[in-house]
């Protein structure tokens, strides 16, 4: 059920009073674009944490770095560098589980 015109007017008066008297002082001083940027930055940080948590859960479940990277749209090495803090490195100096081997020229090759 909708509001009556009297209820709308009463609510409008309450909101106007709040904006004029109780609205946070900082919000009056900071441009809207800056407030929106702050909100977006907080949301991005929350999303990045959710991705990191999901990556670690996938790794714990046995998903290989090559698949993690593919899902994230990056290669396995970049995925491991971004999300693989604290994992053991193998003999060629990259995170274990990347499928790394030495090629015939004593270089390093990814076996993805």
Buried (B, 14 or more C-beta within 10 A) or exposed (E): EEEEEEEEEEEEEEEEEEEEEEEEEEEEEEEEEEEEEEEEEEEEEEEEEEBEEBBBEBBEEEBBBBBBBBBBEBBBBBBBEBBBEEBEEEEEEBBBBBBBEEEEEEEEEBEB
